[in-house]
């Protein structure tokens, strides 16, 4: 669905995989290590893979990642309309064709291509692949399952408040 989202991803068991915080208070900055640079490079590459993605504020931390991602109209909304049209008439909005028997659901299972979930899944998969190659640890998990997201409302300066929170995150590191 189009809109701006505040996303947070945490490392597996909150391990400090991505670097360290140097300094304290307002002088604190995140110093990414090689794995942290992989995360940032993969994040910044998302618009090349998903034309409807725009990136805004981002902050890598030793054990988590905050970002604002904007999904413009395009792939996600087009796919939704195409999938509904291809499914034909429905009775319950599920995408299953009227009168079709079990197992003939015209909609595929899983995450909708181009959705926020698909984008984050591709990001996590890509970073994990590259980090495992770097560390020589095939099969190592680097991310907790899932992610936290929040739709950013355009009222009351919420976008600016969240962007400021993300930028100031290193200063709050204990």
Residue pairs with C-beta under 8 A, 6 or more apart in sequence:
1 71
1 76
1 77
1 115
1 116
2 52
2 71
2 72
2 73
2 74
2 76
2 77
3 70
3 71
3 151
3 152
4 56
4 68
4 69
4 70
4 71
4 151
4 152
4 154
4 159
5 68
5 69
5 70
5 71
5 116
5 149
5 150
5 151
5 152
6 66
6 67
6 68
6 149
6 150
6 152
6 162
6 166
7 66
7 67
7 68
7 69
7 116
7 120
7 147
7 148
7 149
7 150
8 64
8 65
8 66
8 147
8 148
8 149
9 64
9 65
9 120
9 124
9 143
9 144
9 147
9 148
10 63
10 64
10 65
10 143
10 144
11 17
11 18
11 63
11 64
11 142
11 143
11 144
12 141
12 142
12 143
12 144
13 144
14 63
14 64
15 63
16 62
16 63
17 35
17 36
17 62
17 63
17 131
17 142
18 30
18 32
18 33
18 35
18 36
18 39
18 60
18 61
18 62
18 63
18 65
19 30
19 31
19 32
19 33
19 35
19 36
19 60
19 62
20 30
20 31
20 33
20 62
21 28
21 29
21 30
21 31
21 61
21 62
21 170
21 173
22 28
22 29
22 30
22 31
23 29
23 170
24 171
25 171
26 171
27 171
28 170
28 171
28 173
29 170
30 36
30 59
30 60
30 61
30 62
30 170
32 39
32 40
32 60
34 134
35 131
35 134
35 135
35 142
36 60
38 127
38 130
38 131
38 134
39 60
39 65
39 127
40 58
40 60
42 123
42 126
42 127
42 130
43 55
43 58
43 65
43 67
43 123
44 55
45 126
46 53
46 55
46 69
46 119
46 122
46 123
47 53
47 54
47 55
49 122
50 75
50 114
50 119
50 122
51 74
51 75
52 71
52 72
52 73
52 74
52 75
52 76
52 114
53 69
53 70
53 71
53 72
53 119
54 69
54 70
54 71
54 72
55 67
55 68
55 69
55 70
56 67
56 68
56 69
56 70
56 163
57 66
57 67
57 68
57 162
57 163
57 166
57 167
58 65
58 66
58 67
58 68
58 166
59 65
59 66
59 67
59 166
59 167
59 169
59 170
61 169
61 170
61 173
62 173
66 165
66 166
66 169
67 166
68 152
68 159
68 162
68 163
68 166
69 116
69 119
71 116
71 119
74 114
75 113
75 114
76 112
76 113
76 114
76 115
79 112
79 113
79 114
80 112
83 95
83 106
83 107
83 112
84 90
84 95
86 106
87 95
87 96
87 97
87 106
87 107
88 97
88 98
88 106
89 97
89 98
90 96
90 97
90 98
91 98
94 105
94 107
95 105
95 106
95 107
96 104
96 105
96 106
96 107
97 104
97 106
100 106
111 117
111 118
111 121
112 118
116 149
120 147
120 149
124 143
124 147
127 142
127 143
128 140
128 141
128 142
128 143
131 137
131 140
131 142
132 138
132 139
132 140
132 142
150 162
152 158
152 159
152 162
